[in-house]
Amino acid sequence: MANSAATILSKLPESLYSIISSKVFDFNKIAFMNEIENGQIYKRKFARYILLKLDYLNSGNTQKWNTPSKISIEHVLPQNPSQISQWKKDFTDEQHAHWLNRLGNLVLISRTKNISLSNLDFVDKKRKYFDSNMDVFPNSLKVIQNNVWDLNTLESNHNRVVQLIKNHYQI
């Protein structure tokens, strides 16, 4: 005989019941999704969680995944590109500001960021960061499969990862 949720909750100790029934676990999926889809999430408390969730969703759940001890969030389109870089040719200042800290431009890497490398053009960054000694971050692997990282690629990646999150949370 199955117990209803109310019956189960009524049998919990009062202190535990007050925690579970409090509003601390309320989650407005639509507002959260809107922030992920349209907001600047870098340096937000949930950014690392969402990026780890994307790696989980991209992994296919077929193997055990051990999270590396050092994880950094990397901007694919860098924060401070050189004035003579391909980045400046591919992105206007307005596009750079709009996309820099959004979900589609962020990936996890398994070591502390090297600031001198992070501003390299995409082809060089990809080679330096990802061609050797990279732990498996499935979402990052999808990003480095691209030959270029221009506005169309970034928008496409952003739409892809947002849709993964929406599907996961059934939004």
SEROLO-350447 format. One record per atom (N, C-alpha, C): x, y, z; residue number from 1; atom name. Coordinates in nm, 3 decimals, always signed. Atoms other than C-alpha are relative to their C-alpha. Layout:
SEROLO-350447
ATOM         u         v         w    nr   atom
ATOM         X         Y         Z   NUM     CA
...
//
This chain:
SEROLO-350447
ATOM         u         v         w    nr   atom
ATOM    +0.084    -0.117    +0.000     1      N
ATOM    +0.000    +0.000    +0.000     1     CA
ATOM    +0.089    +0.124    +0.000     1      C
ATOM    -0.082    -0.120    +0.015     2      N
ATOM    +0.151    +0.332    -0.112     2     CA
ATOM    -0.049    +0.110    +0.093     2      C
ATOM    +0.032    -0.116    -0.084     3      N
ATOM    +0.167    +0.622    +0.130     3     CA
ATOM    -0.005    +0.124    -0.086     3      C
ATOM    +0.004    -0.127    +0.071     4      N
ATOM    +0.067    +0.961    +0.002     4     CA
ATOM    +0.112    +0.090    +0.051     4      C
ATOM    -0.105    -0.093    -0.040     5      N
ATOM    +0.319    +1.245    +0.017     5     CA
ATOM    -0.034    +0.066    +0.132     5      C
ATOM    +0.042    -0.065    -0.125     6      N
ATOM    +0.116    +1.411    +0.293     6     CA
ATOM    +0.020    -0.093    +0.119     6      C
ATOM    -0.017    +0.097    -0.108     7      N
ATOM    +0.123    +1.093    +0.502     7     CA
ATOM    +0.148    -0.015    +0.035     7      C
ATOM    -0.145    +0.012    -0.023     8      N
ATOM    +0.499    +1.059    +0.458     8     CA
ATOM    +0.052    +0.123    +0.072     8      C
ATOM    -0.046    -0.123    -0.064     9      N
ATOM    +0.558    +1.424    +0.546     9     CA
ATOM    -0.047    +0.010    +0.144     9      C
ATOM    +0.052    -0.010    -0.136    10      N
ATOM    +0.338    +1.396    +0.855    10     CA
ATOM    +0.077    -0.088    +0.098    10      C
ATOM    -0.076    +0.091    -0.086    11      N
ATOM    +0.562    +1.117    +0.989    11     CA
ATOM    +0.142    +0.048    +0.025    11      C
ATOM    -0.135    -0.052    -0.019    12      N
ATOM    +0.881    +1.325    +0.968    12     CA
ATOM    +0.010    +0.075    +0.132    12      C
ATOM    -0.019    -0.084    -0.119    13      N
ATOM    +1.029    +1.485    +1.278    13     CA
ATOM    -0.032    +0.146    -0.036    13      C
ATOM    +0.046    -0.137    +0.028    14      N
ATOM    +0.900    +1.843    +1.310    14     CA
ATOM    +0.109    +0.087    -0.062    14      C
ATOM    -0.107    -0.085    +0.055    15      N
ATOM    +1.239    +2.004    +1.241    15     CA
ATOM    +0.027    -0.034    -0.147    15      C
ATOM    -0.020    +0.041    +0.139    16      N
ATOM    +1.285    +1.802    +0.921    16     CA
ATOM    -0.119    +0.039    -0.086    16      C
ATOM    +0.120    -0.038    +0.073    17      N
ATOM    +0.926    +1.862    +0.816    17     CA
ATOM    +0.000    +0.150    -0.030    17      C
ATOM    +0.000    -0.145    +0.021    18      N
ATOM    +0.969    +2.238    +0.860    18     CA
ATOM    +0.099    +0.040    -0.110    18      C
ATOM    -0.097    -0.029    +0.107    19      N
ATOM    +1.274    +2.234    +0.633    19     CA
ATOM    -0.057    -0.041    -0.135    19      C
ATOM    +0.051    +0.051    +0.128    20      N
ATOM    +1.116    +2.021    +0.361    20     CA
ATOM    -0.120    +0.081    -0.047    20      C
ATOM    +0.120    -0.073    +0.041    21      N
ATOM    +0.791    +2.217    +0.364    21     CA
ATOM    +0.023    +0.150    -0.014    21      C
ATOM    -0.028    -0.144    +0.012    22      N
ATOM    +0.963    +2.558    +0.369    22     CA
ATOM    +0.014    +0.039    -0.147    22      C
ATOM    -0.011    -0.052    +0.135    23      N
ATOM    +0.993    +2.776    +0.062    23     CA
ATOM    +0.144    -0.005    -0.053    23      C
ATOM    -0.140    +0.006    +0.043    24      N
ATOM    +1.369    +2.718    +0.047    24     CA
ATOM    +0.019    -0.088    -0.123    24      C
ATOM    -0.012    +0.091    +0.114    25      N
ATOM    +1.313    +2.441    -0.208    25     CA
ATOM    -0.088    +0.041    -0.118    25      C
ATOM    +0.079    -0.048    +0.113    26      N
ATOM    +1.074    +2.641    -0.425    26     CA
ATOM    +0.093    +0.040    -0.114    26      C
ATOM    -0.085    -0.021    +0.116    27      N
ATOM    +1.211    +2.671    -0.774    27     CA
ATOM    -0.087    +0.046    -0.115    27      C
ATOM    +0.076    -0.053    +0.112    28      N
ATOM    +1.064    +2.894    -1.042    28     CA
ATOM    +0.079    -0.031    -0.127    28      C
ATOM    -0.073    +0.046    +0.118    29      N
ATOM    +1.179    +2.707    -1.352    29     CA
ATOM    +0.001    +0.103    -0.112    29      C
ATOM    +0.010    -0.095    +0.111    30      N
ATOM    +1.059    +2.971    -1.596    30     CA
ATOM    +0.092    +0.120    +0.023    30      C
ATOM    -0.088    -0.114    -0.029    31      N
ATOM    +1.238    +3.262    -1.425    31     CA
ATOM    +0.146    -0.041    -0.008    31      C
ATOM    -0.138    +0.049    +0.004    32      N
ATOM    +1.553    +3.056    -1.383    32     CA
ATOM    +0.044    -0.024    -0.143    32      C
ATOM    -0.034    +0.027    +0.139    33      N
ATOM    +1.545    +2.944    -1.745    33     CA
ATOM    +0.017    +0.129    -0.078    33      C
ATOM    -0.012    -0.129    +0.066    34      N
ATOM    +1.492    +3.300    -1.862    34     CA
ATOM    +0.136    +0.064    +0.032    34      C
ATOM    -0.130    -0.054    -0.038    35      N
ATOM    +1.801    +3.406    -1.668    35     CA
ATOM    +0.114    -0.075    -0.070    35      C
ATOM    -0.103    +0.079    +0.068    36      N
ATOM    +2.006    +3.121    -1.817    36     CA
ATOM    +0.001    +0.032    -0.150    36      C
ATOM    +0.008    -0.022    +0.144    37      N
ATOM    +1.883    +3.189    -2.169    37     CA
ATOM    +0.041    +0.142    -0.039    37      C
ATOM    -0.019    -0.139    +0.040    38      N
ATOM    +1.908    +3.568    -2.168    38     CA
ATOM    +0.099    +0.078    +0.085    38      C
ATOM    -0.082    -0.075    -0.093    39      N
ATOM    +2.137    +3.663    -1.882    39     CA
ATOM    +0.149    -0.025    -0.011    39      C
ATOM    -0.145    +0.011    -0.014    40      N
ATOM    +2.503    +3.711    -1.810    40     CA
ATOM    +0.023    -0.087    +0.125    40      C
ATOM    -0.006    +0.092    -0.115    41      N
ATOM    +2.576    +3.409    -1.589    41     CA
ATOM    +0.140    -0.017    +0.058    41      C
ATOM    -0.135    +0.015    -0.053    42      N
ATOM    +2.955    +3.423    -1.547    42     CA
ATOM    +0.009    +0.071    +0.135    42      C
ATOM    -0.016    -0.046    -0.139    43      N
ATOM    +3.044    +3.476    -1.178    43     CA
ATOM    -0.130    -0.007    +0.080    43      C
ATOM    +0.120    +0.026    -0.078    44      N
ATOM    +2.690    +3.384    -1.075    44     CA
ATOM    +0.023    -0.129    +0.077    44      C
ATOM    -0.022    +0.117    -0.084    45      N
ATOM    +2.675    +3.126    -0.798    45     CA
ATOM    -0.038    -0.130    -0.068    45      C
ATOM    +0.048    +0.122    +0.064    46      N
ATOM    +2.493    +2.879    -1.020    46     CA
ATOM    +0.072    -0.033    -0.130    46      C
ATOM    -0.064    +0.020    +0.131    47      N
ATOM    +2.721    +2.910    -1.327    47     CA
ATOM    +0.073    -0.134    -0.008    47      C
ATOM    -0.075    +0.125    +0.001    48      N
ATOM    +2.949    +2.619    -1.237    48     CA
ATOM    -0.096    -0.119    +0.002    48      C
ATOM    +0.100    +0.108    -0.006    49      N
ATOM    +2.645    +2.404    -1.150    49     CA
ATOM    -0.061    -0.024    -0.137    49      C
ATOM    +0.063    +0.016    +0.131    50      N
ATOM    +2.481    +2.471    -1.486    50     CA
ATOM    +0.099    -0.060    -0.100    50      C
ATOM    -0.099    +0.056    +0.091    51      N
ATOM    +2.804    +2.399    -1.673    51     CA
ATOM    +0.027    -0.148    +0.031    51      C
ATOM    -0.013    +0.142    -0.036    52      N
ATOM    +2.848    +2.073    -1.480    52     CA
ATOM    -0.124    -0.079    -0.045    52      C
ATOM    +0.124    +0.064    +0.046    53      N
ATOM    +2.483    +1.991    -1.557    53     CA
ATOM    +0.006    -0.023    -0.151    53      C
ATOM    -0.014    +0.017    +0.144    54      N
ATOM    +2.554    +2.049    -1.928    54     CA
ATOM    +0.095    -0.115    -0.033    54      C
ATOM    -0.091    +0.112    +0.024    55      N
ATOM    +2.849    +1.812    -1.911    55     CA
ATOM    -0.068    -0.132    +0.029    55      C
ATOM    +0.076    +0.121    -0.032    56      N
ATOM    +2.628    +1.554    -1.744    56     CA
ATOM    -0.099    -0.032    -0.113    56      C
ATOM    +0.099    +0.022    +0.106    57      N
ATOM    +2.357    +1.600    -2.010    57     CA
ATOM    +0.064    -0.038    -0.133    57      C
ATOM    -0.072    +0.032    +0.124    58      N
ATOM    +2.615    +1.576    -2.291    58     CA
ATOM    +0.073    -0.134    +0.009    58      C
ATOM    -0.080    +0.121    -0.018    59      N
ATOM    +2.776    +1.265    -2.147    59     CA
ATOM    -0.071    -0.127    -0.047    59      C
ATOM    +0.075    +0.118    +0.041    60      N
ATOM    +2.502    +1.024    -2.247    60     CA
ATOM    -0.021    -0.098    +0.114    60      C
ATOM    +0.019    +0.080    -0.121    61      N
ATOM    +2.512    +0.879    -1.894    61     CA
ATOM    +0.042    -0.145    -0.017    61      C
ATOM    -0.041    +0.137    +0.025    62      N
ATOM    +2.697    +0.572    -2.018    62     CA
ATOM    +0.121    -0.042    +0.080    62      C
ATOM    -0.120    +0.035    -0.076    63      N
ATOM    +3.005    +0.590    -1.800    63     CA
ATOM    +0.006    +0.081    +0.129    63      C
ATOM    -0.021    -0.071    -0.125    64      N
ATOM    +3.106    +0.689    -1.451    64     CA
ATOM    +0.090    +0.118    -0.029    64      C
ATOM    -0.075    -0.122    +0.027    65      N
ATOM    +3.238    +1.043    -1.451    65     CA
ATOM    +0.053    +0.054    +0.131    65      C
ATOM    -0.063    -0.057    -0.117    66      N
ATOM    +3.485    +1.164    -1.192    66     CA
ATOM    +0.036    +0.144    -0.029    66      C
ATOM    -0.027    -0.141    +0.020    67      N
ATOM    +3.495    +1.539    -1.161    67     CA
ATOM    +0.144    +0.030    +0.039    67      C
ATOM    -0.139    -0.036    -0.034    68      N
ATOM    +3.853    +1.672    -1.175    68     CA
ATOM    +0.005    +0.088    +0.124    68      C
ATOM    -0.013    -0.078    -0.123    69      N
ATOM    +3.985    +1.836    -0.859    69     CA
ATOM    +0.006    +0.149    -0.026    69      C
ATOM    -0.006    -0.142    +0.035    70      N
ATOM    +4.049    +2.167    -1.035    70     CA
ATOM    -0.088    +0.023    -0.123    70      C
ATOM    +0.090    -0.035    +0.111    71      N
ATOM    +3.778    +2.315    -1.252    71     CA
ATOM    -0.002    +0.151    -0.011    71      C
ATOM    +0.011    -0.143    +0.027    72      N
ATOM    +3.780    +2.656    -1.412    72     CA
ATOM    -0.104    +0.022    -0.108    72      C
ATOM    +0.091    -0.041    +0.106    73      N
ATOM    +3.521    +2.833    -1.620    73     CA
ATOM    +0.081    +0.082    -0.099    73      C
ATOM    -0.076    -0.067    +0.106    74      N
ATOM    +3.671    +2.941    -1.950    74     CA
ATOM    -0.097    +0.068    -0.096    74      C
ATOM    +0.072    -0.070    +0.106    75      N
ATOM    +3.535    +3.202    -2.189    75     CA
ATOM    +0.061    -0.045    -0.133    75      C
ATOM    -0.051    +0.035    +0.132    76      N
ATOM    +3.565    +3.074    -2.544    76     CA
ATOM    +0.036    +0.130    -0.072    76      C
ATOM    -0.027    -0.136    +0.044    77      N
ATOM    +3.532    +3.429    -2.677    77     CA
ATOM    +0.061    +0.070    +0.121    77      C
ATOM    -0.069    -0.047    -0.121    78      N
ATOM    +3.789    +3.588    -2.442    78     CA
ATOM    -0.049    +0.135    +0.052    78      C
ATOM    +0.038    -0.124    -0.065    79      N
ATOM    +3.733    +3.870    -2.199    79     CA
ATOM    +0.075    +0.120    -0.056    79      C
ATOM    -0.084    -0.111    +0.046    80      N
ATOM    +4.018    +4.083    -2.333    80     CA
ATOM    +0.078    -0.038    -0.125    80      C
ATOM    -0.072    +0.039    +0.121    81      N
ATOM    +4.101    +3.994    -2.692    81     CA
ATOM    +0.093    +0.112    -0.047    81      C
ATOM    -0.094    -0.095    +0.057    82      N
ATOM    +4.396    +4.161    -2.857    82     CA
ATOM    -0.068    +0.079    -0.112    82      C
ATOM    +0.057    -0.086    +0.103    83      N
ATOM    +4.312    +4.450    -3.088    83     CA
ATOM    +0.027    -0.053    -0.141    83      C
ATOM    -0.035    +0.053    +0.132    84      N
ATOM    +4.478    +4.262    -3.376    84     CA
ATOM    -0.044    -0.146    -0.017    84      C
ATOM    +0.042    +0.140    +0.004    85      N
ATOM    +4.309    +3.929    -3.307    85     CA
ATOM    -0.115    -0.024    -0.097    85      C
ATOM    +0.115    +0.040    +0.081    86      N
ATOM    +4.059    +3.738    -3.516    86     CA
ATOM    -0.130    +0.033    +0.072    86      C
ATOM    +0.119    -0.030    -0.079    87      N
ATOM    +3.813    +3.797    -3.232    87     CA
ATOM    -0.055    +0.138    -0.036    87      C
ATOM    +0.043    -0.138    +0.031    88      N
ATOM    +3.804    +4.170    -3.314    88     CA
ATOM    -0.057    +0.009    -0.141    88      C
ATOM    +0.055    +0.002    +0.135    89      N
ATOM    +3.733    +4.086    -3.677    89     CA
ATOM    -0.137    -0.068    -0.002    89      C
ATOM    +0.123    +0.079    +0.001    90      N
ATOM    +3.456    +3.839    -3.594    90     CA
ATOM    -0.112    +0.057    +0.088    90      C
ATOM    +0.098    -0.053    -0.094    91      N
ATOM    +3.280    +4.034    -3.315    91     CA
ATOM    +0.016    +0.151    +0.015    91      C
ATOM    -0.002    -0.143    -0.031    92      N
ATOM    +3.186    +4.399    -3.278    92     CA
ATOM    +0.012    +0.013    +0.152    92      C
ATOM    -0.007    -0.023    -0.145    93      N
ATOM    +3.234    +4.553    -2.933    93     CA
ATOM    -0.136    -0.028    +0.065    93      C
ATOM    +0.134    +0.024    -0.054    94      N
ATOM    +2.856    +4.535    -2.881    94     CA
ATOM    -0.030    -0.150    +0.007    94      C
ATOM    +0.021    +0.145    +0.000    95      N
ATOM    +2.841    +4.166    -2.978    95     CA
ATOM    +0.086    -0.065    +0.110    95      C
ATOM    -0.090    +0.053    -0.104    96      N
ATOM    +3.138    +4.094    -2.750    96     CA
ATOM    -0.063    +0.020    +0.137    96      C
ATOM    +0.060    -0.029    -0.130    97      N
ATOM    +2.969    +4.263    -2.454    97     CA
ATOM    -0.127    -0.083    +0.023    97      C
ATOM    +0.126    +0.075    -0.012    98      N
ATOM    +2.638    +4.088    -2.524    98     CA
ATOM    +0.024    -0.149    +0.027    98      C
ATOM    -0.020    +0.145    -0.006    99      N
ATOM    +2.780    +3.734    -2.557    99     CA
ATOM    +0.105    -0.047    +0.098    99      C
ATOM    -0.117    +0.041    -0.079   100      N
ATOM    +3.088    +3.733    -2.333   100     CA
ATOM    -0.033    -0.092    +0.116   100      C
ATOM    +0.027    +0.074    -0.123   101      N
ATOM    +2.934    +3.605    -2.009   101     CA
ATOM    -0.126    -0.085    -0.004   101      C
ATOM    +0.120    +0.081    +0.015   102      N
ATOM    +2.643    +3.409    -2.149   102     CA
ATOM    +0.036    -0.148    -0.009   102      C
ATOM    -0.021    +0.144    -0.010   103      N
ATOM    +2.604    +3.033    -2.119   103     CA
ATOM    +0.067    -0.060    -0.123   103      C
ATOM    -0.053    +0.058    +0.123   104      N
ATOM    +2.684    +2.956    -2.483   104     CA
ATOM    +0.147    +0.029    -0.024   104      C
ATOM    -0.141    -0.035    +0.016   105      N
ATOM    +3.031    +3.113    -2.450   105     CA
ATOM    +0.087    -0.056    +0.112   105      C
ATOM    -0.075    +0.049    -0.116   106      N
ATOM    +3.135    +2.934    -2.131   106     CA
ATOM    +0.013    -0.151    -0.004   106      C
ATOM    -0.026    +0.144    -0.012   107      N
ATOM    +3.293    +2.592    -2.088   107     CA
ATOM    +0.085    -0.023    +0.124   107      C
ATOM    -0.087    +0.038    -0.112   108      N
ATOM    +3.468    +2.407    -1.809   108     CA
ATOM    +0.131    -0.054    -0.055   108      C
ATOM    -0.129    +0.062    +0.028   109      N
ATOM    +3.836    +2.322    -1.823   109     CA
ATOM    +0.052    -0.057    +0.131   109      C
ATOM    -0.041    +0.078    -0.117   110      N
ATOM    +4.019    +2.094    -1.586   110     CA
ATOM    +0.129    +0.048    +0.065   110      C
ATOM    -0.117    -0.055    -0.068   111      N
ATOM    +4.295    +2.320    -1.472   111     CA
ATOM    -0.020    +0.149    +0.018   111      C
ATOM    +0.006    -0.143    -0.020   112      N
ATOM    +4.357    +2.671    -1.354   112     CA
ATOM    +0.026    +0.070    -0.132   112      C
ATOM    -0.015    -0.072    +0.126   113      N
ATOM    +4.321    +2.916    -1.638   113     CA
ATOM    +0.135    +0.068    -0.005   113      C
ATOM    -0.123    -0.074    +0.026   114      N
ATOM    +4.635    +3.061    -1.789   114     CA
ATOM    -0.043    +0.124    -0.076   114      C
ATOM    +0.054    -0.123    +0.060   115      N
ATOM    +4.544    +3.421    -1.860   115     CA
ATOM    +0.071    +0.035    -0.130   115      C
ATOM    -0.071    -0.033    +0.124   116      N
ATOM    +4.813    +3.458    -2.124   116     CA
ATOM    -0.051    -0.083    -0.117   116      C
ATOM    +0.053    +0.083    +0.107   117      N
ATOM    +4.655    +3.173    -2.322   117     CA
ATOM    -0.146    +0.031    -0.030   117      C
ATOM    +0.145    -0.012    +0.016   118      N
ATOM    +4.291    +3.263    -2.269   118     CA
ATOM    -0.041    +0.105    -0.102   118      C
ATOM    +0.035    -0.103    +0.098   119      N
ATOM    +4.304    +3.563    -2.506   119     CA
ATOM    +0.043    -0.034    -0.142   119      C
ATOM    -0.043    +0.041    +0.134   120      N
ATOM    +4.445    +3.369    -2.800   120     CA
ATOM    -0.119    -0.015    -0.093   120      C
ATOM    +0.103    +0.029    +0.098   121      N
ATOM    +4.251    +3.330    -3.122   121     CA
ATOM    -0.049    -0.143    +0.020   121      C
ATOM    +0.065    +0.129    -0.027   122      N
ATOM    +4.017    +3.029    -3.122   122     CA
ATOM    +0.087    -0.119    -0.041   122      C
ATOM    -0.080    +0.113    +0.048   123      N
ATOM    +4.242    +2.800    -3.329   123     CA
ATOM    +0.119    -0.025    +0.094   123      C
ATOM    -0.116    +0.014    -0.090   124      N
ATOM    +4.544    +2.867    -3.104   124     CA
ATOM    -0.044    -0.040    +0.141   124      C
ATOM    +0.052    +0.034    -0.134   125      N
ATOM    +4.342    +2.853    -2.782   125     CA
ATOM    -0.040    -0.147    +0.004   125      C
ATOM    +0.045    +0.138    +0.009   126      N
ATOM    +4.188    +2.525    -2.889   126     CA
ATOM    +0.120    -0.095    +0.006   126      C
ATOM    -0.120    +0.084    +0.002   127      N
ATOM    +4.530    +2.377    -2.961   127     CA
ATOM    +0.070    +0.000    +0.135   127      C
ATOM    -0.074    -0.011    -0.127   128      N
ATOM    +4.693    +2.503    -2.639   128     CA
ATOM    -0.077    -0.060    +0.117   128      C
ATOM    +0.080    +0.047    -0.113   129      N
ATOM    +4.407    +2.426    -2.402   129     CA
ATOM    -0.045    -0.144    -0.014   129      C
ATOM    +0.079    +0.120    +0.013   130      N
ATOM    +4.237    +2.128    -2.547   130     CA
ATOM    +0.067    -0.117    -0.071   130      C
ATOM    -0.061    +0.110    +0.074   131      N
ATOM    +4.473    +1.925    -2.765   131     CA
ATOM    +0.085    -0.091    +0.087   131      C
ATOM    -0.079    +0.087    -0.088   132      N
ATOM    +4.669    +1.790    -2.469   132     CA
ATOM    -0.047    +0.015    +0.144   132      C
ATOM    +0.029    -0.001    -0.144   133      N
ATOM    +4.598    +1.695    -2.110   133     CA
ATOM    -0.134    +0.058    +0.040   133      C
ATOM    +0.132    -0.049    -0.038   134      N
ATOM    +4.230    +1.771    -2.102   134     CA
ATOM    -0.083    -0.114    +0.054   134      C
ATOM    +0.096    +0.097    -0.051   135      N
ATOM    +4.000    +1.579    -1.876   135     CA
ATOM    -0.127    +0.013    -0.081   135      C
ATOM    +0.120    +0.003    +0.082   136      N
ATOM    +3.674    +1.485    -2.034   136     CA
ATOM    -0.109    +0.089    +0.060   136      C
ATOM    +0.116    -0.084    -0.026   137      N
ATOM    +3.419    +1.763    -2.018   137     CA
ATOM    -0.079    -0.004    -0.129   137      C
ATOM    +0.071    +0.023    +0.127   138      N
ATOM    +3.163    +1.657    -2.278   138     CA
ATOM    -0.048    +0.128    -0.070   138      C
ATOM    +0.044    -0.123    +0.064   139      N
ATOM    +3.026    +2.007    -2.337   139     CA
ATOM    +0.117    +0.073    -0.064   139      C
ATOM    -0.121    -0.062    +0.056   140      N
ATOM    +3.378    +2.144    -2.391   140     CA
ATOM    +0.044    -0.072    -0.126   140      C
ATOM    -0.037    +0.077    +0.118   141      N
ATOM    +3.447    +1.863    -2.635   141     CA
ATOM    -0.088    +0.037    -0.120   141      C
ATOM    +0.088    -0.042    +0.109   142      N
ATOM    +3.144    +1.968    -2.839   142     CA
ATOM    +0.044    +0.135    -0.057   142      C
ATOM    -0.043    -0.133    +0.043   143      N
ATOM    +3.274    +2.326    -2.851   143     CA
ATOM    +0.126    -0.009    -0.085   143      C
ATOM    -0.127    +0.003    +0.074   144      N
ATOM    +3.623    +2.233    -2.969   144     CA
ATOM    -0.012    -0.075    -0.133   144      C
ATOM    +0.020    +0.062    +0.131   145      N
ATOM    +3.479    +2.034    -3.259   145     CA
ATOM    -0.022    +0.105    -0.108   145      C
ATOM    +0.019    -0.108    +0.097   146      N
ATOM    +3.410    +2.370    -3.423   146     CA
ATOM    +0.135    +0.044    -0.056   146      C
ATOM    -0.123    -0.052    +0.062   147      N
ATOM    +3.668    +2.504    -3.667   147     CA
ATOM    +0.019    +0.148    +0.027   147      C
ATOM    -0.004    -0.143    -0.030   148      N
ATOM    +3.580    +2.864    -3.589   148     CA
ATOM    -0.094    +0.027    +0.116   148      C
ATOM    +0.091    -0.045    -0.105   149      N
ATOM    +3.414    +3.051    -3.306   149     CA
ATOM    -0.039    +0.143    -0.035   149      C
ATOM    +0.048    -0.130    +0.041   150      N
ATOM    +3.227    +3.335    -3.469   150     CA
ATOM    -0.140    +0.020    +0.056   150      C
ATOM    +0.131    -0.030    -0.056   151      N
ATOM    +2.891    +3.494    -3.395   151     CA
ATOM    -0.101    -0.111    -0.028   151      C
ATOM    +0.095    +0.107    +0.033   152      N
ATOM    +2.694    +3.223    -3.577   152     CA
ATOM    +0.026    -0.125    +0.082   152      C
ATOM    -0.036    +0.119    -0.078   153      N
ATOM    +2.882    +2.943    -3.401   153     CA
ATOM    -0.039    +0.017    +0.146   153      C
ATOM    +0.032    -0.027    -0.140   154      N
ATOM    +2.840    +3.105    -3.061   154     CA
ATOM    -0.151    -0.003    +0.022   154      C
ATOM    +0.147    +0.001    -0.013   155      N
ATOM    +2.467    +3.166    -3.113   155     CA
ATOM    -0.056    -0.142    -0.011   155      C
ATOM    +0.044    +0.138    +0.018   156      N
ATOM    +2.421    +2.810    -3.235   156     CA
ATOM    +0.030    -0.083    +0.125   156      C
ATOM    -0.036    +0.073    -0.122   157      N
ATOM    +2.605    +2.670    -2.933   157     CA
ATOM    -0.089    +0.042    +0.116   157      C
ATOM    +0.086    -0.049    -0.107   158      N
ATOM    +2.404    +2.890    -2.698   158     CA
ATOM    -0.139    -0.061    -0.010   158      C
ATOM    +0.133    +0.060    +0.019   159      N
ATOM    +2.077    +2.769    -2.848   159     CA
ATOM    +0.001    -0.149    +0.033   159      C
ATOM    -0.013    +0.143    -0.028   160      N
ATOM    +2.199    +2.408    -2.823   160     CA
ATOM    -0.002    -0.027    +0.150   160      C
ATOM    -0.009    +0.028    -0.143   161      N
ATOM    +2.289    +2.427    -2.453   161     CA
ATOM    -0.125    +0.045    +0.074   161      C
ATOM    +0.125    -0.044    -0.063   162      N
ATOM    +1.979    +2.625    -2.360   162     CA
ATOM    -0.109    -0.106    -0.022   162      C
ATOM    +0.100    +0.103    +0.029   163      N
ATOM    +1.763    +2.361    -2.531   163     CA
ATOM    +0.024    -0.125    +0.084   163      C
ATOM    -0.030    +0.115    -0.087   164      N
ATOM    +1.942    +2.083    -2.340   164     CA
ATOM    -0.054    +0.023    +0.141   164      C
ATOM    +0.047    -0.032    -0.135   165      N
ATOM    +1.864    +2.256    -2.011   165     CA
ATOM    -0.155    +0.002    +0.004   165      C
ATOM    +0.146    -0.003    +0.006   166      N
ATOM    +1.502    +2.323    -2.114   166     CA
ATOM    -0.057    -0.142    -0.005   166      C
ATOM    +0.048    +0.138    +0.010   167      N
ATOM    +1.455    +1.960    -2.211   167     CA
ATOM    +0.015    -0.073    +0.132   167      C
ATOM    -0.025    +0.067    -0.127   168      N
ATOM    +1.609    +1.840    -1.886   168     CA
ATOM    -0.103    +0.039    +0.106   168      C
ATOM    +0.095    -0.049    -0.101   169      N
ATOM    +1.384    +2.058    -1.671   169     CA
ATOM    -0.144    +0.001    -0.051   169      C
ATOM    +0.133    +0.010    +0.060   170      N
ATOM    +1.087    +1.994    -1.901   170     CA
ATOM    -0.071    +0.135    -0.007   170      C
ATOM    +0.054    -0.136    +0.016   171      N
ATOM    +1.033    +2.361    -1.980   171     CA
ATOM    -0.032    +0.022    -0.146   171      C
//
